[in-house]
Amino acid sequence: MTSTDVERKGRGGRWAALGLGSLAVLAAGVYGAGYAMAGDDLPRNASVEGVSVGGQNAEQATATLKDALQKRADAPITLAAGAKKATITPAQAGMRVDYAATIEQAGAGKSLNPSHIWNVLRGGGEMKLVTDVDDKALQAAVNAQAKTFAAKPVDATVEMQREKITVTDGVTGTELDLDAATKAVKKAWLTSTTVEAPITRAEPELTTAEATTFAEKDLKPRVSAPLLLDVGKDKKVELTGPGIGELTTISTKDGNFVATPNLDKLFKAAERKAEPLGLKAPQDAKWQLSGGKPTLVPGKPGEGIDRKAFDKLVPPAMTKTGAERTLKMPVTKKEPEHTTAAAQKAKVTKVTGEFTTTFPYAEYRNTNLSVAAARVNNTYIAPGETFSMNDTIGPRTAGSGFVDGWVISGDHMVKENAGGISQSGTTVFNALFFSGLEHVEHQPHTMYFDRYPAGREATLYYGSIDVKFKNDSPYGAIMQAYVNKATPGNKGSITVKVWSTPVYDKVESTALNKSNFTTGRKLERSGDNCHAQAASPGFTVNYSRLFYNGGSVVKREPYSWTYSPTDEITCK
């Protein structure tokens, strides 16, 4: 390199340095000029979200923006999913507009920020609102509305009443997607007042499709046609479809529908239907009264459908159709459930409880009490069994031999079928009470009748009010009942005796202690249905049943009942 070249290069470097320095001075001048130009007033072209604020000072611009945009900023945002809607209020959800920062960004005031200087130098322009969102507050506000969209999934159900099958649709569960909803509300603010709520859905465990399939493939075949049990000699026991449906329970297990037939009841139904075909059921050994004394009637073996085969073959055949619903059913010899040997151990030796009540003459009483006594008479209660007055007498209908008589209805007497039959319940209750058997159920009348011992009497109403005692002794018990009919001018009576073997030396009742007496009203009534009625007091009675062995009380049972007063009714 020559000395001339070095000299030239030195001169070029000096010129470059002088150029860069000049540019720096120029830039500094422009920057300074921009800073000097900035002031309280906004640049002439400044606008925010389409609202012109050019030339206004900060206070004026803030007022202008608030007037134009605050309503939009405060507008509630609706989360909607179909008919379900929830409202988010921006101010309460931590969403606000920062007007001071917005005005500053638009060019008000002095700042060394290059973007601010540039905005001033170019005369301003369109700017966006500066907003401040508290994300935690917003999410909390959305979360507070989540319950509006929440619905638990509901399983589909299947019901079967005899042959009628009903499927109830399942319901899909819903839940608000909190994160997505929070983002959607934040995005919609200042631009929209309605947001489609983001929903997550949960199908029920048991869907409508599953329920429908179960009904079609499992249940319909069960009730579509009779199930025929071929017991030989061209004899078939028929279990009807409706009967099978009535004795089938529908449940769920491990997320599936399950149909469970009541095989015990179906088997008993099959046995009943087999008897007329010549399959004689075994006869239980029992005690009965003969010549006024207990006599053992030996049990007799019979024949019947094989239970093990029944339990094995019947359930799978229920879901079959056509010829597969006819089953070859084995018949076996059957011993009675209550054998002669067992009955001998349950020996019946003497009267352990006895009671008699009297009644005034009325033909309906003679009839109804005689029918009731005839049905109670010779009833055998095996050890462990429970005697039910309603089950023993059965429904009280004219076809059963009962006639109309007087019964209590509210605060007065009315005529009804089998009226007066409660006297048989009272007599049975007392006989069993003194026999020492276990008391299960009884209910005295609401009004007191002085021909009965207070509290120690019982009313009856088929299907709801009963007299029940359980034979908790190791011995059998026979009920004996008979009526001496009343005649005009002479009272009748009903007597019930319990024959068994005593467990206790003696069973007795304490005195019937009455207290808290009340008085009824005096009423006047008219019309063909009015029946005069005498007054009687109401009161509370307390007493106990005492069980003796070895001369001492070994058990005590307390009883209490409160009677309502009987109104005096006079008919015009």
PAROGU-601423 format. One record per residue (C-alpha): x, y, z. Coordinates in nm, 4 decimals. Layout:
BEGIN
        X        Y        Z
        X        Y        Z
...
END
This chain:
BEGIN
        X        Y        Z
   0.0000   0.0000   0.0000
   0.1380   0.3464  -0.0970
   0.1439   0.6548   0.1154
  -0.1140   0.8090  -0.1183
  -0.3561   0.5225  -0.0491
  -0.3191   0.5659   0.3236
  -0.3887   0.9327   0.2960
  -0.7066   0.8719   0.0920
  -0.8352   0.6162   0.3389
  -0.7876   0.8515   0.6284
  -0.9845   1.1234   0.4560
  -1.2784   0.8779   0.3870
  -1.3001   0.7721   0.7521
  -1.3139   1.1288   0.8633
  -1.6038   1.2012   0.6209
  -1.7973   0.8945   0.7418
  -1.7580   0.9965   1.0992
  -1.8714   1.3466   1.0165
  -2.1842   1.1992   0.8388
  -2.2878   0.9792   1.1282
  -2.2412   1.2634   1.3689
  -2.4601   1.4889   1.1559
  -2.7363   1.2226   1.1510
  -2.7214   1.1862   1.5292
  -2.7501   1.5614   1.5689
  -3.0459   1.5634   1.3289
  -3.2209   1.2764   1.5105
  -3.1675   1.4410   1.8423
  -3.3154   1.7575   1.7042
  -3.6229   1.5778   1.5734
  -3.6608   1.3828   1.9032
  -3.6249   1.7090   2.0927
  -3.8715   1.8814   1.8674
  -4.1242   1.5971   1.9207
  -4.0786   1.6134   2.2949
  -4.1155   1.9922   2.2838
  -4.4322   1.9639   2.0717
  -4.5996   1.7213   2.3167
  -4.8291   1.8815   2.5747
  -5.1591   1.8474   2.7550
  -5.3529   1.8637   2.4286
  -5.3787   1.5487   2.2171
  -5.2516   1.5500   1.8575
  -5.4986   1.6821   1.5996
  -5.5776   1.3405   1.4467
  -5.6007   1.1436   1.7729
  -5.8991   0.9073   1.8055
  -5.9817   0.6026   2.0247
  -6.2125   0.3223   1.9048
  -6.3441   0.5645   1.6402
  -6.4044   0.8459   1.8901
  -6.2183   1.1681   1.7940
  -6.0299   1.3317   2.0795
  -5.7785   1.5384   1.8714
  -5.6893   1.8798   2.0146
  -5.8578   1.8054   2.3479
  -5.6745   1.8159   2.6759
  -5.6576   1.5064   2.8939
  -5.9588   1.5971   3.1046
  -6.1744   1.6789   2.8025
  -6.0639   1.3642   2.6178
  -6.1392   1.1460   2.9196
  -6.4893   1.2916   2.9430
  -6.5412   1.2432   2.5691
  -6.4337   0.8795   2.5822
  -6.6409   0.8012   2.8905
  -6.9461   0.9570   2.7349
  -6.8994   0.7534   2.4172
  -6.7648   0.4239   2.5483
  -6.8547   0.3745   2.9173
  -7.2004   0.2360   2.8383
  -7.0392  -0.0227   2.6153
  -6.7776  -0.1018   2.8812
  -7.0462  -0.1499   3.1489
  -7.2848  -0.3532   2.9316
  -7.3549  -0.6968   3.0924
  -7.2346  -0.9970   2.8979
  -7.4796  -1.2850   2.8652
  -7.3556  -1.6422   2.8621
  -7.6160  -1.8464   2.6760
  -7.6644  -2.2162   2.6073
  -8.0088  -2.2793   2.4661
  -8.2700  -2.1632   2.7164
  -8.0127  -2.1368   2.9954
  -7.8627  -1.7910   3.0433
  -7.6327  -1.6207   3.2945
  -7.5140  -1.2614   3.3161
  -7.1617  -1.1350   3.3845
  -7.1296  -0.7713   3.4979
  -6.7895  -0.6379   3.3763
  -6.7242  -0.4099   3.6742
  -6.7957  -0.6924   3.9213
  -6.5840  -0.9292   3.7135
  -6.2711  -0.7136   3.7425
  -6.2880  -0.5664   3.3893
  -6.2350  -0.1883   3.3597
  -6.1133   0.0722   3.1105
  -5.7927   0.2628   3.2000
  -5.8796   0.6054   3.0577
  -5.5645   0.7764   3.1891
  -5.3391   0.5234   3.0130
  -5.5550   0.5451   2.6988
  -5.5271   0.9254   2.6821
  -5.1539   0.9063   2.7431
  -5.1167   0.6487   2.4664
  -5.3152   0.8738   2.2338
  -5.0531   1.1497   2.2774
  -5.1388   1.3604   2.5792
  -4.8555   1.4865   2.7987
  -4.4778   1.4745   2.7564
  -4.2897   1.1489   2.7389
  -3.9432   1.0311   2.6328
  -4.1004   0.7124   2.4965
  -4.0058   0.6989   2.1244
  -4.3490   0.5669   2.0243
  -4.5122   0.8569   2.2072
  -4.2770   1.1077   2.0323
  -4.3498   0.9485   1.6940
  -4.7270   0.9597   1.7545
  -4.6997   1.3329   1.8322
  -4.4809   1.4057   1.5296
  -4.7209   1.2289   1.2918
  -5.0164   1.4214   1.4316
  -5.1751   1.1248   1.6186
  -5.4051   0.8555   1.4812
  -5.6488   0.5741   1.5716
  -5.5688   0.4065   1.9051
  -5.7222   0.1216   2.1059
  -5.8630   0.1475   2.4547
  -5.6254   0.0484   2.7289
  -5.8050  -0.2030   2.9528
  -5.7254  -0.3669   3.2846
  -5.8666  -0.7181   3.3524
  -5.8308  -0.8954   3.6862
  -5.8200  -1.2531   3.5565
  -5.8863  -1.4051   3.8995
  -6.1926  -1.1863   3.9559
  -6.3211  -1.2636   3.6052
  -6.2834  -1.6384   3.6545
  -6.4561  -1.6162   3.9935
  -6.7505  -1.4296   3.8343
  -6.7838  -1.6927   3.5610
  -6.7509  -1.9727   3.8139
  -7.0362  -1.8221   4.0184
  -7.2654  -1.8685   3.7176
  -7.1535  -2.2244   3.6424
  -7.4441  -2.3769   3.8359
  -7.6848  -2.2289   3.5802
  -7.5487  -2.4668   3.3190
  -7.4798  -2.7629   3.5457
  -7.7042  -3.0685   3.5191
  -7.6183  -3.4159   3.6356
  -7.6735  -3.6925   3.3849
  -7.9857  -3.8965   3.4567
  -7.9905  -4.2656   3.3752
  -8.2550  -4.4079   3.1479
  -8.5001  -4.6360   3.3288
  -8.7111  -4.9358   3.2380
  -9.0316  -5.0357   3.4158
  -9.2486  -5.3401   3.3624
  -9.6022  -5.3743   3.4970
  -9.7197  -5.7188   3.3996
  -9.6782  -5.7166   3.0193
  -9.6520  -5.3360   2.9831
  -9.2917  -5.2164   2.9387
  -9.2044  -4.8467   2.9721
  -8.8682  -4.6893   2.8833
  -8.7882  -4.3455   3.0229
  -8.5165  -4.1638   2.8310
  -8.1863  -4.0814   2.9937
  -8.0778  -3.7167   3.0218
  -7.7341  -3.5933   2.9138
  -7.5468  -3.4041   3.1835
  -7.3969  -3.0591   3.1160
  -7.1202  -2.8518   3.2702
  -6.9734  -2.5101   3.1892
  -6.6139  -2.5169   3.0610
  -6.4751  -2.2549   3.2994
  -6.1460  -2.1777   3.1218
  -6.3073  -2.1516   2.7784
  -6.5971  -1.9447   2.9155
  -6.3605  -1.7054   3.0925
  -6.1601  -1.6531   2.7721
  -6.4781  -1.6066   2.5670
  -6.6173  -1.3418   2.8047
  -6.2852  -1.1581   2.8102
  -6.2683  -1.1585   2.4304
  -6.6301  -1.0476   2.3889
  -6.6057  -0.7538   2.6280
  -6.6479  -0.4174   2.4486
  -6.7427  -0.5942   2.1233
  -7.0407  -0.8188   2.2038
  -7.2974  -0.8638   2.4816
  -7.3775  -1.2297   2.4111
  -7.1430  -1.5265   2.4297
  -7.2259  -1.8861   2.3398
  -7.1507  -2.0702   2.6629
  -6.8933  -2.3449   2.6047
  -7.0552  -2.6604   2.7469
  -6.9060  -3.0019   2.8119
  -7.1517  -3.2917   2.8062
  -7.1594  -3.6195   3.0004
  -7.3716  -3.9126   2.8890
  -7.5629  -4.1058   3.1573
  -7.4226  -4.4398   3.2644
  -7.7387  -4.6073   3.1381
  -7.8414  -4.4564   2.8057
  -8.1765  -4.4558   2.6300
  -8.0306  -4.6841   2.3631
  -7.9226  -4.9369   2.6271
  -8.2630  -4.9245   2.7953
  -8.4419  -4.9742   2.4641
  -8.2195  -5.2669   2.3712
  -8.2759  -5.4272   2.7119
  -8.6527  -5.3845   2.6785
  -8.6598  -5.5309   2.3279
  -8.4189  -5.8205   2.3670
  -8.4655  -5.9213   2.7317
  -8.8026  -5.8067   2.8620
  -9.0362  -5.8415   2.5640
  -8.9645  -6.2131   2.5182
  -9.0414  -6.2736   2.8880
  -9.3973  -6.1506   2.8535
  -9.4557  -6.2322   2.4872
  -9.6123  -6.5753   2.5467
  -9.6765  -6.8302   2.8239
  -9.3941  -7.0449   2.9568
  -9.5075  -7.4091   2.9413
  -9.3765  -7.6679   3.1882
  -9.4289  -8.0187   3.0507
  -9.4850  -8.2400   3.3583
  -9.5607  -8.5567   3.1553
  -9.8738  -8.7390   3.0430
  -9.9542  -8.4532   2.8044
  -9.9967  -8.2142   3.0954
  -9.8460  -7.8682   3.0877
  -9.8315  -7.6051   3.3588
  -9.8719  -7.2575   3.2116
  -9.6918  -6.9536   3.3537
  -9.8454  -6.6572   3.1724
  -9.6451  -6.3698   3.0289
  -9.8202  -6.1064   3.2465
  -9.7670  -6.3274   3.5505
  -9.3963  -6.3553   3.4738
  -9.3756  -5.9772   3.4251
  -9.5481  -5.9122   3.7555
  -9.2935  -6.1300   3.9366
  -8.9863  -5.9818   3.7652
  -8.7749  -5.7128   3.9301
  -8.5656  -5.4760   3.7163
  -8.2454  -5.3416   3.8682
  -7.8983  -5.2308   3.7613
  -7.5613  -5.3863   3.8269
  -7.2155  -5.2808   3.7051
  -7.3703  -5.0300   3.4639
  -7.6156  -5.2754   3.3087
  -7.9873  -5.3478   3.3376
  -8.0727  -5.6756   3.5074
  -8.4058  -5.8601   3.5171
  -8.4491  -6.0926   3.8165
  -8.7495  -6.3254   3.8342
  -8.8934  -6.4091   4.1762
  -8.8407  -6.7823   4.1468
  -8.9947  -6.8567   4.4868
  -9.3295  -6.7050   4.3910
  -9.3170  -6.8396   4.0365
  -9.2516  -7.1883   4.1724
  -9.5454  -7.1625   4.4123
  -9.7659  -7.0449   4.1242
  -9.6510  -7.3445   3.9202
  -9.7283  -7.5795   4.2097
 -10.0804  -7.4366   4.2470
 -10.1445  -7.4810   3.8761
 -10.0012  -7.8341   3.8830
 -10.2525  -7.9582   4.1443
 -10.5559  -7.9595   3.9125
 -10.3436  -8.1555   3.6633
 -10.3122  -8.4395   3.9121
  -9.9924  -8.3431   4.0912
 -10.1120  -8.3547   4.4494
  -9.9205  -8.1237   4.6783
  -9.7990  -8.2650   5.0090
 -10.0203  -8.1949   5.3103
  -9.8573  -8.0450   5.6183
  -9.9054  -8.2152   5.9509
 -10.1108  -7.9972   6.1827
 -10.3202  -7.9879   6.4928
 -10.6918  -7.9312   6.4641
 -10.9938  -7.9443   6.6926
 -11.2023  -8.2574   6.6766
 -11.4826  -8.3199   6.9225
 -11.3788  -8.0087   7.1097
 -11.0233  -8.1353   7.1655
 -10.6894  -8.0903   6.9846
 -10.6049  -8.3757   6.7459
 -10.2879  -8.4300   6.5438
 -10.3491  -8.4714   6.1708
 -10.0448  -8.6500   6.0193
  -9.8740  -8.5033   5.7154
  -9.8978  -8.6698   5.3756
  -9.6294  -8.6830   5.1067
  -9.7185  -8.5652   4.7582
  -9.5542  -8.5016   4.4270
  -9.4517  -8.1866   4.2577
  -9.2211  -8.0065   4.0193
  -8.8537  -8.0554   4.0967
  -8.7348  -7.7268   4.2431
  -8.3700  -7.7595   4.1396
  -8.4692  -7.8296   3.7805
  -8.7153  -7.5397   3.7896
  -8.4492  -7.2930   3.9082
  -8.2064  -7.4151   3.6438
  -8.4342  -7.4343   3.3391
  -8.6862  -7.1534   3.3823
  -8.4679  -6.8355   3.3952
  -8.2895  -6.8874   3.0594
  -8.6131  -6.9970   2.8877
  -8.7840  -6.6679   2.9795
  -8.5883  -6.4771   2.7174
  -8.6571  -6.7370   2.4456
  -8.9402  -6.7438   2.1953
  -9.1433  -7.0074   2.0167
  -9.0853  -7.3749   2.0935
  -8.7998  -7.2919   2.3298
  -9.0588  -7.1664   2.5808
  -9.1772  -7.5234   2.6422
  -8.9657  -7.7073   2.8995
  -8.9533  -8.0722   3.0003
  -8.9958  -8.0419   3.3761
  -8.9104  -8.3362   3.6079
  -9.1632  -8.4361   3.8772
  -9.0431  -8.5670   4.2127
  -9.1909  -8.7008   4.5365
  -9.2255  -8.4289   4.7994
  -9.2453  -8.4473   5.1743
  -9.4617  -8.1944   5.3609
  -9.2873  -7.8834   5.4913
  -9.4351  -7.9446   5.8379
  -9.3756  -8.3114   5.9076
  -9.5681  -8.5328   6.1482
  -9.2610  -8.5604   6.3692
  -9.2295  -8.1817   6.3903
  -9.6003  -8.1452   6.4689
  -9.5709  -8.4025   6.7470
  -9.3005  -8.1896   6.9081
  -9.5267  -7.8849   6.8774
  -9.7797  -8.0555   7.1035
 -10.1076  -7.8857   7.1809
 -10.2442  -7.9812   7.5225
 -10.4713  -7.7204   7.6833
 -10.6358  -7.3797   7.6633
 -10.3714  -7.1115   7.7240
 -10.5849  -6.8051   7.6498
 -10.9600  -6.7414   7.6411
 -11.1893  -6.4407   7.6139
 -11.5602  -6.3682   7.5614
 -11.7349  -6.0434   7.4662
 -12.1083  -5.9801   7.4495
 -12.3122  -5.7747   7.2043
 -12.6672  -5.6357   7.1857
 -12.9187  -5.7813   6.9445
 -12.8752  -5.6825   6.5818
 -12.9007  -5.9261   6.2937
 -12.5963  -5.7746   6.1224
 -12.3897  -5.8550   6.4339
 -12.5157  -6.2136   6.4434
 -12.4218  -6.2559   6.0769
 -12.0874  -6.0768   6.0624
 -11.9504  -6.2138   6.3899
 -12.0573  -6.5680   6.2973
 -11.8770  -6.5448   5.9600
 -11.5624  -6.4091   6.1289
 -11.5678  -6.6763   6.4017
 -11.6109  -6.9554   6.1473
 -11.3023  -6.8391   5.9593
 -11.0912  -6.8045   6.2737
 -11.2027  -7.1401   6.4129
 -10.9482  -7.4224   6.3730
 -10.6731  -7.1873   6.2494
 -10.3363  -7.3463   6.3281
 -10.0370  -7.1261   6.4126
  -9.7154  -7.3264   6.3814
  -9.4111  -7.2323   6.5911
  -9.2511  -6.9208   6.4389
  -9.5591  -6.8284   6.2320
  -9.7541  -6.5027   6.2685
 -10.1338  -6.4998   6.2913
 -10.3040  -6.2176   6.0990
 -10.6740  -6.1493   6.1553
 -10.7096  -5.9831   5.8141
 -10.5380  -6.2705   5.6324
 -10.7503  -6.5251   5.8188
 -11.0866  -6.3558   5.7584
 -11.0052  -6.2190   5.4125
 -11.1762  -5.9296   5.2281
 -11.5051  -5.8185   5.3786
 -11.7491  -5.8377   5.0886
 -12.1092  -5.9413   5.0369
 -11.9793  -6.2360   4.8369
 -11.7883  -6.3488   5.1463
 -12.1085  -6.3546   5.3502
 -12.0801  -6.0191   5.5277
 -12.3636  -5.7656   5.5515
 -12.3868  -5.3919   5.6225
 -12.3510  -5.2731   5.9802
 -12.2380  -4.9756   6.1877
 -11.8748  -4.8614   6.1880
 -11.6897  -4.5535   6.3164
 -11.6219  -4.2844   6.0563
 -11.4484  -3.9791   6.2003
 -11.6591  -3.8535   6.4920
 -11.9756  -4.0537   6.4238
 -12.1164  -4.3899   6.3179
 -12.2022  -4.4832   5.9587
 -12.3205  -4.8003   5.7854
 -12.0649  -5.0061   5.5971
 -12.0166  -5.3663   5.4868
 -11.9051  -5.6013   5.7695
 -11.9929  -5.3445   6.0361
 -11.9370  -5.4707   6.3909
 -11.6668  -5.7172   6.2884
 -11.4140  -5.5364   6.5074
 -11.5726  -5.7144   6.8038
 -11.4205  -6.0375   6.6703
 -11.0839  -5.8565   6.6552
 -11.1194  -5.7473   7.0180
 -11.2075  -6.1004   7.1309
 -10.9204  -6.2557   6.9354
 -10.6783  -5.9930   7.0676
 -10.7622  -6.0665   7.4306
 -10.7485  -6.4452   7.3861
 -10.4004  -6.4189   7.2280
 -10.3003  -6.1525   7.4831
 -10.3647  -6.3939   7.7721
 -10.2140  -6.6925   7.5840
  -9.8722  -6.5257   7.6133
  -9.7903  -6.5218   7.2399
  -9.5823  -6.2313   7.1079
  -9.7823  -5.9152   7.0315
  -9.7077  -5.7749   6.6829
  -9.9893  -5.5344   6.5958
 -10.3256  -5.4041   6.7146
 -10.5064  -5.0698   6.7317
 -10.7950  -4.9796   6.9653
 -11.0945  -4.7803   6.8433
 -11.0819  -4.4006   6.8377
 -11.3993  -4.3951   7.0522
 -11.4551  -4.5989   7.3662
 -11.7303  -4.8647   7.3897
 -11.7996  -4.9699   7.7456
 -11.8674  -5.3333   7.6524
 -11.4914  -5.3708   7.5879
 -11.2002  -5.3440   7.8349
 -11.0471  -4.9980   7.7876
 -10.7313  -5.0095   7.5756
 -10.7499  -5.3876   7.5533
 -10.9634  -5.3932   7.2421
 -10.8975  -5.3799   6.8701
 -11.0515  -5.2399   6.5537
 -11.0055  -5.3905   6.2082
 -10.9858  -5.2458   5.8588
 -10.8836  -5.4704   5.5737
 -10.5509  -5.3718   5.4194
 -10.4503  -5.1242   5.6910
 -10.5507  -5.2102   6.0501
 -10.4887  -5.5648   6.1717
 -10.4526  -5.7867   6.4787
 -10.1275  -5.9836   6.4655
  -9.9537  -6.2157   6.7116
  -9.6449  -6.4293   6.6490
  -9.6173  -6.7795   6.7911
  -9.2807  -6.7339   6.9616
  -9.3199  -7.0583   7.1573
  -9.1907  -7.4050   7.0593
  -9.5499  -7.5349   7.0582
  -9.8280  -7.5188   6.8046
 -10.1410  -7.3132   6.8713
 -10.5010  -7.3702   6.7555
 -10.7658  -7.0984   6.7506
 -11.1178  -7.1963   6.8532
 -11.3994  -6.9451   6.7956
 -11.7773  -6.9644   6.8186
 -12.0792  -6.7343   6.8534
 -12.3944  -6.7546   7.0638
 -12.6332  -6.5389   6.8637
 -12.8305  -6.2583   7.0259
 -13.2093  -6.2551   7.0227
 -13.4516  -5.9686   7.0881
 -13.4088  -5.8895   7.4553
 -13.1040  -6.1168   7.5001
 -12.7389  -6.0392   7.4385
 -12.5221  -6.2571   7.2185
 -12.1573  -6.3467   7.2718
 -11.8432  -6.4430   7.0819
 -11.5791  -6.6615   7.2464
 -11.2239  -6.7277   7.1322
 -10.9906  -6.9847   7.2871
 -10.6223  -7.0514   7.2169
 -10.5094  -7.4131   7.2586
 -10.1373  -7.4786   7.3053
  -9.8853  -7.5777   7.5718
  -9.8142  -7.3084   7.8326
  -9.4743  -7.1395   7.8369
  -9.5652  -6.9223   8.1362
  -9.7398  -7.0198   8.4579
  -9.9738  -6.7259   8.4218
 -10.0337  -6.4214   8.1992
 -10.2511  -6.1380   8.3268
 -10.3275  -5.7695   8.2809
 -10.2767  -5.4952   8.5372
 -10.5633  -5.2615   8.6219
 -10.6757  -5.0368   8.3353
 -10.5826  -4.6925   8.4708
 -10.7823  -4.4070   8.3134
 -10.6789  -4.0387   8.3245
 -10.6965  -3.7058   8.1359
 -11.0712  -3.7170   8.0701
 -11.2206  -3.4995   7.7941
 -11.5782  -3.4205   7.6907
 -11.7294  -3.4199   7.3433
 -11.9611  -3.1660   7.1791
 -12.3410  -3.1489   7.1578
 -12.4397  -3.1440   6.7918
 -12.7684  -3.1112   6.6039
 -12.7941  -3.2611   6.2576
 -13.0678  -3.3217   6.0061
 -13.1349  -3.5281   5.7001
 -13.2040  -3.8923   5.6230
 -12.8452  -3.9904   5.7034
 -12.8512  -3.8441   6.0526
 -12.8309  -4.1010   6.3330
 -12.8624  -4.0060   6.6977
 -12.5591  -4.0814   6.9118
 -12.5014  -4.0735   7.2876
 -12.2015  -3.8924   7.4334
 -11.9107  -4.0707   7.5956
 -11.5920  -3.9229   7.7449
 -11.2432  -3.9359   7.6012
 -10.9509  -4.0408   7.8192
 -10.6054  -4.2019   7.8302
 -10.5679  -4.5576   7.9578
 -10.2459  -4.7277   8.0710
 -10.1931  -5.0925   8.1583
  -9.9339  -5.3726   8.1342
  -9.9267  -5.7400   8.0376
  -9.7515  -5.9441   8.3087
  -9.5848  -6.2830   8.2501
  -9.5334  -6.5077   8.5558
  -9.3085  -6.8063   8.6150
  -9.2321  -6.9533   8.9586
  -9.4625  -6.7030   9.1246
  -9.2676  -6.3985   8.9984
  -9.3116  -6.1556   8.7087
  -9.0484  -6.2501   8.4499
  -9.1603  -6.0038   8.1799
  -9.3711  -5.6874   8.1633
  -9.5193  -5.5194   7.8511
  -9.6627  -5.1651   7.8903
  -9.9554  -5.0422   7.6742
 -10.1204  -4.7010   7.6416
 -10.4034  -4.5545   7.4349
 -10.5937  -4.2241   7.4209
 -10.9624  -4.2215   7.3224
 -11.1353  -3.9240   7.1643
 -11.4615  -3.8124   7.3247
 -11.7824  -3.9143   7.1482
 -12.0057  -3.6245   7.0459
 -12.3709  -3.6269   7.1451
 -12.5699  -3.6077   6.8211
 -12.9372  -3.5117   6.8107
 -13.1278  -3.5451   6.4858
 -13.3889  -3.2844   6.3920
END
